[in-house]
């Protein structure tokens, strides 16, 4: 049996543990409920978003942006958008994010698209959706321009003010 956390399947802990409010809210979201995340939940989710951005930076991702989608989206709280210089690097960025989050936090995405072509990889962690582009496709789709009214989040918590 497994439990769900941030839309990600986690093995059951060996000993019973209390569930955090974020885990309860995330489980509801994963089941299709549309309950908004509480401020405490958002802080935890934002921590994961920043960790994903950090892992992407470790793999030399370029132009990393975190967009706060909470005011405009019912399906996710944050978008992370970044670029690799080519499809080989975008795939490497995706693989590092996948393996590090799985290893560190036992988080796995609910869905992944575009991995084979690796020109635009979308990794759906439910409350966080990661977009990894090649420069050409990022320039073509211009997600930041589509969501230009959405606040950007500081990549580092110390930069948040």
C-alpha positions in Angstrom: 0.0 0.0 0.0 1.2 3.5 -0.6 0.2 7.0 0.4 0.2 10.1 -1.8 2.1 13.3 -1.1 2.2 16.3 -3.4 0.6 14.1 -6.1 3.5 11.7 -5.8 3.3 8.1 -4.7 5.2 7.3 -1.5 5.8 4.0 0.2 4.1 3.6 3.6 6.4 4.5 6.5 7.6 1.5 8.5 6.2 3.1 11.7 2.9 5.0 11.8 3.5 8.7 11.5 1.2 11.7 11.7 0.4 13.4 8.4 1.2 17.1 8.0 -1.4 19.5 6.8 0.5 19.8 3.5 0.3 16.0 3.0 -3.5 16.0 3.7 -4.1 18.9 1.3 -1.9 17.3 -1.3 -3.7 14.0 -1.1 -7.0 15.8 -1.6 -5.5 17.6 -4.6 -4.2 14.3 -6.1 -7.7 12.8 -5.7 -9.1 15.6 -7.8 -10.4 17.9 -4.9 -10.0 21.6 -5.6 -9.2 22.7 -2.1 -6.8 25.6 -2.1 -3.5 25.1 -0.3 -3.1 26.8 3.1 -0.2 29.1 3.7 1.7 26.4 5.6 1.1 24.0 2.7 2.4 26.6 0.2 5.5 27.1 2.3 6.3 23.4 2.1 5.5 23.2 -1.6 7.5 26.3 -2.3 10.5 24.6 -0.5 10.2 21.7 -3.0 9.9 24.1 -5.9 13.1 25.9 -4.8 14.8 22.5 -4.4 13.9 21.5 -7.9 15.3 24.8 -9.2 18.5 24.2 -7.3 18.9 20.7 -8.7 18.2 22.1 -12.2 20.9 24.7 -11.6 23.3 22.0 -10.5 22.9 20.5 -14.0 23.6 23.9 -15.5 20.0 24.7 -16.5 19.7 28.2 -17.8 17.1 31.0 -17.2 15.4 29.3 -14.3 12.1 30.9 -13.3 9.5 29.9 -10.7 6.0 31.3 -11.3 3.5 31.5 -8.5 0.3 30.1 -10.0 -1.8 30.1 -6.9 -3.9 33.1 -7.9 -4.6 32.0 -11.4 -4.6 28.2 -11.5 -6.7 25.5 -10.0 -4.5 22.7 -11.1 -1.1 23.6 -9.7 0.6 26.1 -7.3 4.0 26.7 -9.1 5.5 26.4 -12.5 9.2 26.0 -12.9 10.6 26.9 -16.3 14.2 26.3 -17.3 16.3 25.6 -20.4 19.0 23.2 -21.4 21.4 24.1 -24.2 20.2 21.0 -26.2 17.9 18.0 -25.9 20.7 15.9 -24.3 21.1 18.5 -21.5 17.3 18.8 -21.0 17.0 15.1 -20.6 19.9 15.2 -18.1 18.2 18.0 -16.1 15.0 16.0 -16.0 16.8 12.8 -14.9 18.7 14.6 -12.1 15.5 16.2 -10.8 13.6 12.9 -10.9 16.4 10.9 -9.2 17.3 13.5 -6.6 13.7 14.1 -5.5 13.0 10.4 -5.4 16.2 9.8 -3.3 15.9 12.7 -1.0 12.2 13.0 -0.4 10.7 9.8 -2.0 8.8 12.0 -4.4 8.0 10.8 -7.9 6.0 12.7 -10.5 2.4 11.9 -11.4 3.1 12.3 -15.1 6.0 13.0 -17.4 5.7 14.0 -21.1 8.3 14.7 -23.8 11.1 12.7 -22.3 11.8 10.8 -25.5 12.2 13.9 -27.7 13.6 15.9 -24.8 12.9 19.3 -26.5 10.1 20.2 -24.0 9.9 17.9 -21.0 6.9 18.4 -18.6 7.2 16.9 -15.2 3.9 17.0 -13.2 4.3 16.8 -9.4 0.7 18.1 -9.2 1.4 21.2 -7.0 4.6 21.9 -9.0 4.8 21.5 -12.8 8.4 21.6 -14.2 8.9 22.7 -17.9 12.4 21.9 -19.3 12.9 23.4 -22.7 15.5 23.6 -25.4 16.2 27.3 -26.3 14.3 27.0 -29.6 11.1 25.6 -28.1 11.2 27.9 -25.1 11.4 30.9 -27.5 8.6 29.5 -29.6 6.1 28.8 -26.8 7.1 31.7 -24.5 5.4 30.5 -21.4 6.7 33.4 -19.4 4.9 35.7 -21.8 1.7 33.8 -21.5 1.8 34.0 -17.8 3.4 37.5 -17.6 0.8 38.7 -15.0 1.9 35.9 -12.6 4.4 36.8 -9.8 7.9 35.4 -10.1 9.3 33.7 -6.9 12.9 34.3 -5.7 14.9 31.2 -6.4 16.6 31.3 -3.0 14.6 31.9 0.2 17.2 34.5 1.3 16.4 36.5 -1.8 12.7 36.6 -0.9 13.0 39.7 1.2 
